[in-house]
Amino acid sequence: MKIAVIADIHANLPALEAVLEDLDAWEPDRVFVAGDMVNRGPRPKECLRLIQKGQEEEDWFVIQGNHEEYVLDRDQPDDPREGPYFDWVYYSYWTYQALGEDVAFVKELPHRITEDLGQRGSLFLLHASSLSNRGGIYPETKDEDLPHLIHPSPTIMAVGHTHRAFVRTFRDTLIVNAGSVGLPFDGDTRAGYARITWRKGRWQGEIVRIPYDLKRAVRDFDETGFGEDAGPVTELILLELRTAIPQLYQWTLRYRKAVLAGELGVMEAARAFLKDPVTEPYWGVIS
């Protein structure tokens, strides 16, 4: 049996198309999509439609990630429509508007899926961990912190969220973080996904990296209007795409307090950050 896990597409259509082409050649028996298909990128509708097609035609298993939650927050009547926070997260408003009627599909997606693999155990699909949709599992997560992150200890725990791929065994659980299709954060701009294969009486996992047309993905920021119309922090997202380094989180650490206090505008803070961006992969939390 062959299982593919893809995660964190972030509306990067060229990266997703490259991964799907590789999947077609590998021919997995089951495909699991661990969320963050849309938002933080310029082609949310097109990416979502490809995932919908996989679900409808090939019975893919699909869940929400925290970025789907961010977009659905824009559908709330009490969501703020002005102020520094609005400017900060405006790219999720842009995504909400771009999705249009497809927001209804996102709303119906579950947050977790448990799949029975028969005598070969079970697979638990989550976006980040059992803790929450933002409490991720990292390569350096300590063993003593794992039990509450992978509860109830399935045969396979498949996740994403951190944009940093790894395969690790803890007790009787194979933990597979699929990394990111569209926005890796390990300094390697290639798209990534996970393959899980039943071999010699046990599950084995590996991470596959796929080159794709990064220049086309960059052009999409202009061609879709995302770069110009989705708010000031899209420049930081574009830098993340080009560097495979989590710039937006580091910007948040530097400027969150000043921006929310009204001491500094989001555009001003973004431009200040771009003068001194992060140049090395940051091994820490992302959101």
N, C-alpha and C positions, 0 to 999 in steps of 0.2 A: 504494500500500500504506500502511496506517495501523497503527501499533504503539503500544500503551499500556504504560507502566511504572508500577507502583505499589509502594510500599515503606513500611516502618516504620508499620504499622497500630497496633501496640502495644495490641491488644485494645480498641480504641475502635470499638464497633459503629455508633453513629450516623454517625460520620465515614466509615466504610467503606461503609455503605449509601448515603450521599450520592454518593460517588465512583462506586459501581457504577451508580447511576441515571444519572449523567452518561455513563458508558461505554456504557450501553444506547442512549443517544441518539446518541453519536458513532459507534458501531459499528466498533471497530477490528478489523483482520484477525487480530491476535495480541495477547495480553496476557501480560506478564512480571511476576512478583511477586518482588521482590528481598529478601525475608526480613523478619524482625522482625514477624511477624504477631501473635504472642502475647507475653505478659509485659509488665510495666510498665503494666498497664491491667486493667479489671474484667470484660471479656467475651471471654476467650481462646477458649473453646470455640465460641461463636457465630461469631466472626470466622473461626476455622479452618474451620468447616463451610461457610461461604460460599466460601472459597478452594478447598476440596475440590470443591465443586459446580462452580466454574469450571473446575477441572482435569479433572473427569470428563466434563462436558457440552460444554465448549468448548475443550478441549486447552490450557488455560493452562500456562505454564512457571513452575514454582515452586521456589524454593531456600530453604535455611536462612539465617538471620542469626545474629548473635552472641547474640541473646536466645533463640532456639531452643536454642542451645548451652547457655546458662545453665540452661534448664529441663531439658534432658537430663542436665546435671551432677547434678541432684537424684535421678537414677535410679541413681547410682553408690553401691555399698555403703560406700565409704570417705568419702562426703561428710559433713562435720561436722553434727551434730545439736544442738549447743549452743555457747555462746560468742558473743562480739561479732560475728564474721563471720556466724554463723547468723542473728542478729537483723537484721543489715544486709541480707542478701539473702533474707529470709524471703518476700518477695513472689514470688520464683521458685518457692519450695516451694508457695505457695498456687496458683500457676498450674499447676504439675505436678499437684497434686491435682484442680484444676478440669478439666483436660484428660482425666483418666482414661484410657480405652482409646485416645483419640486421640493419645496420646504415640507410639504405634506408627507412625502416619502421619508424624509429625514426624521420627522416626528415619530413615525411608526417603528423606527429601528430600535431594537433592544439595546441594553447596556452590557449584556453578557450572554454568552451561549455556552451550554455544556453539551458536548456531543459524545454519545456512546460509541466506542470503537470496538465493541464486542469483547472478545477474549483478550484483546490488546489494550484494554483499559478505557480511558476517557480523556477528552481534550476540553480544557476550560479556556474559552476565549474572552479576554478582557482588554480594554484599551491600555490601562496602566498597571493596575494590580487589584487585589481584593480590597485594598484599603480605600481607594477612590479612583476616579478617572484622571486624577492629577498626581497621585502618589506613585511614582514610577519605580521600576526595578532596573538598577544600573549594574554594569560589569563589576564595580567595586562594592556593591551592597554586601554587607557582612552576613555571614551565615546566621548569626543570632537574630538578624532583622527579617529573615525570610519567612518564617512560619506565618506571620500575620499578613504578609504580602501575597502568599500563594494559597491561602486557605480556600477550599478544604483539601489541599494537597492532591490534585489530580495526577494522572499519569503524565500528561503534557499540559503545561501552562504556557499559553501563547499570548504575547502582549506586544505593545509598541511603545508609543508616547515619548520615550527618551531620545529617540532618533539616533541611538547608539546600539548597534546590533551585537548580540552574543548568544551563545548556546552554553548552558551550564546545567549540571545535575546536582540536585540537592535532595538527599535521602532517596525517596523513590520517585521523585518528580523531575522530568526533563523540562527545564525552563528555557523557552525560546523567545528572545526579543528580536522581532523582525527588522528592527531599525527603521529606516524611512525610505519610501519610494522617491519622494519628491524633494526632501529637504534634510539630507544627512547632516549630522553635527559631529562628525569625527575627522574632519579635514579632508575627506574623500568625497568629491562631488558626484560620483557615480550613484545611480539608483541602486537600491538594495531590497532584498526580500529573503525569506527563510524557506528552506526545503526541509521537510521532516520525512524520513523514510524508515519503514520497518525492515530491518536487516538482522539476520541471525538471531531471531527471537527477541529483539529489543528495538526501541525507537532510537534513531540517530538523527541529529540535526546539523545543518550547515547553513551558512550565510552566503548568498550569491550577490555579487556586485555586477551591475550592468551599465556600460557606457551608453549615453544618450545624447541627443542634440541639445546641449546646454545653451548654445547661442539662440536657438529657437525659443527656449523657455524664457530667456532674458527678453527677447523681442516681444513675447506675449504681454509683458508688463506695459508696453506702449500700445500694442495693437488692440488690447481689450479695454484700455483706459484705466486699468488697475493702478498703474504707477502714478498717474496724475490725479485720479479722482477718488482713490480709496483712503486718503488721509496721509498725514506726514510720515508715519512710521513705515510706509511701503518702501522707502529708501533703505531702511534697515533690513527689511525682508529681502530685498534684492541683493544686498550685500551678503546676507546669509546664504542665498542661492549660489552666489559666485564663489564664496569661500568655504562653504560647508562648516561654518562656525556659528554658534548661537549668539548673534549680535543683539537681538531684541531683549533677551533676558538680561544681558549685561547692561544695556541701556536703562532698563527698568531699575536695576540696582543703583545706578548712578543718579537717576533723575526723578524717580517716583515721587519722593516727598516734595521736591520743589515744584513739580508739575501739578500735583493734586492740591498743593497749597496756593496755586495761582502765582507763584513767584517766577515761573518760567513757562513760556508757551511750549506746546508739544513740538511745533516746527522748529523753534529756537533750540530746544533740547536735542532734537534729532540732528540738526546741523552741527551742533557742538560735538555730539558723539562721533559724527562722521569724520571729524578732524583727528580723532584719536580712537579708532575702532579696535576691536579685539583682533589680534593677528595669529593667535595660537588656539587650538581647540581647548575649550573649557570643560573640565570634567566635573560637572556639577548639575544642579537642578535646572530643568527648563519647564516652561508652561506654554 
